[in-house]
């Protein structure tokens, strides 16, 4: 890797958008719960179809780290891995999407 930076700094602001609807009703009715479910499904679909993988809170909960990297060939992408990656580390990864790699081994 020629350049490695943590890519999850926006996770807290990303999550704040999800919290607001849940904080407005003190005792939700069945209709409120259905609306919350619809909201979560729509948010999930939007999240999966956009380039927001770098702030995916589920990955953080499961101990994954997300880095914005540039490799020796100049490819700028995001790398998902279980351990910390530093500039100069060698990483074996497979392509998950056009702009996301998942590490299989490092160092």
C-alpha angles and dihedrals in degrees: 000000000000095000130019127178132165108256102194101081091112094056096099094051090044091054093048090069089059095048099058098073091048094052098053100070119057097193111019121211124218089266090053091051091050089050090050090051092050090047092052093048092050092045090050093050092048090047094050094047097049134061094262095114089112091069099038104143093200091063090052091050091055093050099257120142125213122209133184104225143180115203129209090270092055096256110154112203145127122270123204115201143149096235138048115275122205133196108278096028118131113230132187110209143158127225114256096175135347092282104024129077127187116213119231098177137358144190 
